[in-house]
Amino acid sequence: MTKPAEVSDSTFEDEVLKNSQPVLVDFWAEWCQPCKMIAPLVEDLAGEYEGKVKFTKLDVDSNPKTAMRFNVRSIPTLLIFKGGQPVEQVIGAVPKSSIKKRLEAALARG
């Protein structure tokens, strides 16, 4: 299984915003049970979309600046970035099909 890469406040710019590929960022925290529920789904999708989408995780407790910058108010929140901009958002523990639908929508954008 492909593990999403950890990103931080200091690496977010280079790893996510300057990436030429679409990037999914999983905003999570260690204490968040719904975050733990969707983590395996995100890992599955990372394998399915390998080479098409970069998958990353950002711990909001350790990296509050980035979470605040993108107005992440509840977790889990998945943001999909394309061209350095958030283009899709998924909030809460949702089925894999919902995440996949947002990924496909992001990839379809020119």
Summary of the structure (lengths in Angstrom):
residues: 110
radius of gyration: 12.4
end to end distance: 29.0
largest distance: 37.2
contacts: 326
relative contact order: 0.23
helix: 37%
strand: 25%
